[in-house]
Amino acid sequence: MKNLISVGKRLIGDGQPCFIIAEIGSNHNQDFDLAIEHIDAAIDAGVDAVKFQTFKAESHVSKYAKMPSYLMEGESVQGLLQTLELNRSWQQPFQDYCNNKRIIFFSSPCDYDAVDSLEEIGVTAHKVASFDLPDLDLIEYIAKTGKPIILSTGCADWMDIQRAVDTCRSVENENVILLQCTSLYPAPAELSNLRAMTTMRSSFHTLTGYSDHTLGNTVPMAAVALGACMIEKHFTLSRKLPGPDHSFAIEPHELKDLVQQIRLVEAAIGDGVKKGPRPEEMEMAEKVRRSLHASQNISKGERITVEMLCSKRPGSGISPFLRDQVIGRTAKRDILADEWISWDMI
């Protein structure tokens, strides 16, 4: 298993900050300037990457396909997707713009030409959408680029995932990241199954993360606490914009809040090794922890018994766990009741 994968100059994996993706997807609404506004807002929020979707409706979906129930019934799926196609000539300007802004640009290629168009501009990674996971020919074509390949696993069973991972490895691409995902829009939090990330990591020996369709920021933050190395979240400038993916996406102020909260969660997780008292805790350790105190006046030369001792704050004296080492010793000086006892007193 590869514990670290490089996407551009950014390392993803163990010991690294969570890689946060603003999924702009098709929320550009075929407007170049609107797409740039999305990128700028994502940059301002502090994400690591922006992602789009590269598809051609005619080759992506049958003209006989039925509309999912969360969208407008009676509308043609192919017709809807035609209004969401990304102009592939924009990809190079997007890439250049992102490079200048020091953010990573990539996309979900949904056909071979899409892969080629993204390879021509030198993207540093590719993403396979959940609904494309059964297309092993497409996955193999992407994996042959040698670039990191992010596989979203919404709707997938364990064998779907196994076949996709095996396909990548069959062409010697070990740069695989699996994302737990629930393919509902929006997705109920109770169907998130975040523990699947741990199962996938141990079963398929890959890095794992979470592609989030829930409302709000709670579930992705929980995913980070459970070890997600990557978080993907649908993003829009406004949920009031027309289009199928705006209504459940988060807006700029929410994305900024998500990034800040993820970084706070990461800081809180720590390394699991260091235990206190930390330098910042020393005052509290000295003033608020317990230590041995005299429960009565003890005269110089008097032998100390258990009845003469009690445990109180502050922690300036001998620790209570050493009480048995104090009992039977003699006082070097008079010790007043309620005075803490230090080693130089006995």
C-alpha positions in Angstrom: 0.0 0.0 0.0 1.2 3.5 -0.8 0.8 5.7 2.3 1.6 8.9 0.4 0.5 9.9 -3.1 1.7 13.1 -4.8 -0.8 15.3 -6.7 1.3 18.0 -8.2 3.4 19.4 -5.4 0.9 18.3 -2.8 1.3 15.1 -0.8 -1.8 13.2 0.2 -2.0 10.5 2.8 -0.7 9.6 6.2 0.6 12.5 8.2 -0.5 15.0 5.7 -3.4 17.6 6.0 -6.6 16.4 4.5 -6.8 17.3 0.8 -10.0 19.4 0.3 -11.7 19.5 -3.1 -14.3 22.0 -4.1 -16.5 20.1 -6.6 -17.6 22.8 -9.0 -18.7 20.0 -11.4 -21.3 21.4 -13.8 -22.1 24.5 -11.7 -20.4 26.7 -14.2 -23.7 26.7 -16.2 -21.7 26.9 -19.4 -20.5 30.4 -18.4 -16.7 30.9 -18.4 -16.8 34.0 -16.1 -19.1 32.2 -13.7 -16.7 29.3 -13.6 -13.8 31.6 -12.8 -15.9 33.2 -10.0 -16.4 29.8 -8.6 -12.6 29.1 -8.7 -11.9 32.4 -7.0 -14.4 31.8 -4.2 -12.9 28.3 -3.7 -9.4 29.8 -3.5 -10.6 32.3 -1.0 -12.1 29.5 1.1 -8.7 27.8 1.3 -9.3 24.5 -0.6 -6.5 22.5 -2.2 -8.2 21.8 -5.5 -11.2 22.6 -7.7 -12.8 19.9 -9.8 -15.0 20.0 -12.9 -16.7 17.3 -15.0 -15.8 16.7 -18.6 -18.4 14.8 -20.6 -20.4 14.9 -23.8 -24.1 14.3 -23.2 -24.6 12.2 -26.4 -21.8 9.8 -25.6 -22.5 9.9 -21.8 -26.2 9.0 -21.7 -28.8 7.3 -23.9 -31.5 9.5 -25.4 -34.0 7.0 -23.8 -32.6 7.4 -20.3 -35.2 8.2 -17.6 -34.7 11.3 -15.3 -33.8 10.5 -11.7 -36.6 11.5 -9.3 -34.7 14.3 -7.7 -34.7 16.2 -11.0 -37.5 17.5 -13.2 -39.7 14.6 -14.4 -40.4 14.7 -18.1 -37.3 16.4 -19.1 -34.8 14.6 -21.3 -31.7 13.5 -19.4 -29.5 13.9 -22.5 -31.0 17.3 -23.1 -30.3 18.4 -19.6 -26.7 17.2 -19.7 -26.2 19.0 -23.0 -26.8 22.3 -21.1 -24.1 21.3 -18.6 -21.3 20.2 -20.9 -18.0 21.8 -20.1 -16.4 23.6 -23.1 -13.1 21.6 -23.3 -11.3 24.6 -24.8 -11.7 26.2 -21.3 -9.7 23.6 -19.6 -6.3 25.0 -20.5 -7.3 28.5 -19.3 -8.7 27.0 -16.1 -5.4 25.1 -15.6 -3.3 28.1 -16.2 -5.5 30.3 -13.9 -5.3 27.7 -11.1 -1.5 27.3 -11.5 -1.1 31.0 -11.1 -3.3 30.9 -8.0 -1.4 27.9 -6.6 -4.4 25.7 -6.5 -4.9 22.3 -8.3 -7.3 21.9 -11.2 -8.6 18.6 -12.4 -11.8 17.0 -13.7 -13.8 13.8 -13.9 -13.3 12.6 -17.5 -16.3 10.6 -18.7 -15.0 9.4 -22.0 -11.6 8.7 -23.7 -11.5 12.0 -25.5 -12.0 13.7 -22.2 -9.1 11.9 -20.7 -6.9 12.9 -23.7 -8.0 16.5 -23.4 -7.0 16.6 -19.8 -3.7 14.8 -20.4 -2.9 17.4 -23.1 -3.0 20.2 -20.5 -1.1 18.2 -17.9 -3.5 17.7 -15.1 -2.0 16.0 -12.1 -4.9 13.6 -11.2 -8.1 12.2 -12.5 -11.4 11.4 -10.8 -13.8 8.7 -11.7 -17.4 9.5 -10.8 -19.4 6.9 -8.8 -21.7 6.1 -11.7 -18.7 5.4 -14.0 -17.1 2.9 -11.6 -18.4 -0.2 -13.5 -16.7 1.0 -16.8 -13.5 -0.8 -16.4 -12.3 0.1 -19.9 -12.5 3.7 -19.0 -10.8 3.1 -15.7 -8.0 1.2 -17.4 -7.6 4.0 -19.9 -7.3 6.6 -17.2 -5.0 4.4 -15.0 -2.6 3.9 -17.9 -1.8 7.7 -17.6 0.0 6.8 -14.4 -1.6 9.8 -12.7 -3.3 9.4 -9.3 -6.8 8.1 -9.9 -9.6 8.9 -7.4 -12.4 6.4 -7.5 -15.7 7.4 -6.0 -17.7 4.4 -4.7 -21.4 5.5 -4.5 -23.7 2.6 -5.4 -20.8 0.3 -5.5 -20.6 -3.1 -3.7 -17.3 -4.7 -2.6 -16.8 -6.5 -5.9 -17.4 -3.3 -7.9 -14.6 -1.7 -5.9 -12.3 -4.8 -6.1 -12.7 -4.9 -9.9 -11.9 -1.2 -10.3 -8.8 -1.4 -8.0 -7.6 -4.5 -9.7 -8.0 -2.8 -13.1 -5.7 0.1 -11.9 -3.2 -2.3 -10.6 -3.2 -4.5 -13.7 -1.6 -1.5 -15.5 0.8 -0.9 -12.6 -1.0 2.1 -11.3 -0.9 2.0 -7.5 -1.8 5.7 -7.1 -5.4 4.9 -6.1 -7.6 6.8 -3.6 -11.1 5.4 -2.8 -13.8 7.8 -1.7 -16.8 6.6 0.3 -19.9 8.2 -1.2 -23.7 8.0 -1.0 -25.2 8.6 -4.4 -28.2 10.7 -3.3 -28.7 14.4 -3.8 -28.8 15.5 -1.0 -27.8 12.4 1.0 -29.2 11.7 4.4 -26.4 11.7 7.1 -27.5 8.3 8.4 -26.6 6.7 5.1 -23.1 8.0 5.0 -21.5 4.8 6.4 -18.2 6.6 7.2 -16.7 3.4 8.7 -16.6 2.0 5.1 -13.5 4.2 4.7 -11.6 2.0 7.3 -12.9 -1.2 5.7 -11.8 -0.1 2.2 -8.4 0.9 3.4 -7.8 -2.4 5.1 -9.4 -4.5 2.4 -8.0 -2.9 -0.7 -4.8 -1.4 0.8 -5.5 2.1 -0.6 -5.8 5.6 0.9 -9.5 6.5 1.5 -11.5 9.7 1.8 -15.1 10.9 1.5 -17.1 12.5 -1.3 -19.9 14.3 0.5 -23.5 14.9 -0.7 -25.0 15.6 2.8 -26.2 19.1 3.8 -24.0 21.0 6.1 -20.5 20.3 7.3 -20.9 17.8 10.2 -20.5 14.6 8.2 -17.3 15.6 6.3 -15.7 16.8 9.6 -16.6 13.4 11.1 -14.9 11.7 8.1 -11.7 13.7 8.8 -11.8 12.6 12.4 -12.1 9.0 11.2 -9.0 9.4 9.0 -10.2 10.6 5.6 -7.2 11.9 3.6 -9.5 13.6 1.1 -12.8 15.4 1.2 -14.8 16.4 -1.8 -17.8 18.7 -1.5 -20.1 20.1 -4.1 -19.8 23.9 -4.3 -21.8 26.7 -5.7 -21.8 30.5 -5.5 -25.5 30.4 -4.8 -28.0 27.6 -4.2 -30.5 29.9 -6.1 -28.6 29.4 -9.4 -30.4 27.3 -12.0 -29.1 23.8 -12.6 -29.4 20.3 -11.0 -26.4 20.5 -8.6 -26.7 23.9 -7.1 -29.5 23.2 -4.6 -27.5 20.8 -2.4 -24.1 22.4 -2.8 -22.4 24.6 -0.1 -21.9 28.3 -0.7 -18.6 30.3 -0.3 -19.0 31.2 3.4 -19.9 27.6 4.2 -17.0 26.2 2.3 -14.6 28.6 4.1 -16.1 27.5 7.4 -15.7 23.8 6.4 -12.0 24.3 5.6 -11.4 26.1 8.9 -13.3 23.4 10.8 -11.4 20.6 9.1 -8.1 22.2 10.0 -9.2 22.6 13.6 -10.3 18.9 13.7 -6.9 17.9 12.3 -5.1 19.9 14.9 -7.3 18.4 17.6 -6.6 14.8 16.5 -2.9 15.1 17.2 -0.4 12.3 16.9 -1.7 10.0 19.6 1.8 9.8 21.2 2.4 12.9 23.2 0.9 13.1 26.7 1.1 15.9 29.2 1.6 17.9 30.8 2.3 20.0 27.8 4.2 23.3 28.4 0.9 25.1 28.1 -0.5 23.0 30.8 2.2 23.4 33.4 0.5 26.2 35.3 -2.6 24.1 35.7 -0.6 21.0 36.6 1.1 22.9 39.4 -1.8 24.8 40.7 -4.8 22.6 40.1 -3.7 19.0 40.3 -3.6 17.3 43.7 -0.6 16.6 45.9 0.0 15.3 49.4 -0.9 17.8 52.2 -0.7 17.6 56.0 -4.1 16.9 57.5 -2.8 18.1 60.9 0.2 19.8 62.4 3.3 17.6 62.2 6.1 18.4 64.5 9.8 18.2 63.5 11.1 14.7 64.1 7.7 13.2 64.2 7.2 10.0 62.2 4.5 10.4 59.5 1.5 8.2 59.5 -1.3 7.7 57.0 -3.7 9.7 59.2 -1.4 12.8 58.9 -1.8 12.9 55.1 -4.5 14.0 52.7 -4.7 14.7 49.0 -5.6 18.3 47.9 -5.0 20.9 45.4 -2.5 22.5 44.4 -0.1 20.0 42.9 2.9 21.7 44.3 3.8 18.9 46.6 4.6 15.2 46.3 2.2 13.3 44.1 -0.5 11.2 45.9 0.6 8.0 44.2 3.8 8.2 46.2 2.0 8.3 49.5 3.4 5.0 50.7 6.9 6.4 50.1 6.2 9.2 52.5 4.5 7.2 55.3 7.1 6.2 58.0 9.5 9.0 57.2 10.2 11.8 59.7 9.5 15.5 59.4 12.7 17.6 59.0 10.8 20.6 60.2 7.4 21.6 61.6 4.7 21.1 58.9 1.5 23.0 59.4 -1.9 21.6 58.8 -3.0 22.1 55.1 0.5 22.7 54.0 1.6 20.7 51.0 4.5 18.3 51.6 7.6 18.4 49.5 10.6 16.0 49.6 12.8 18.6 51.3 10.4 18.6 54.3 10.9 14.9 55.2 
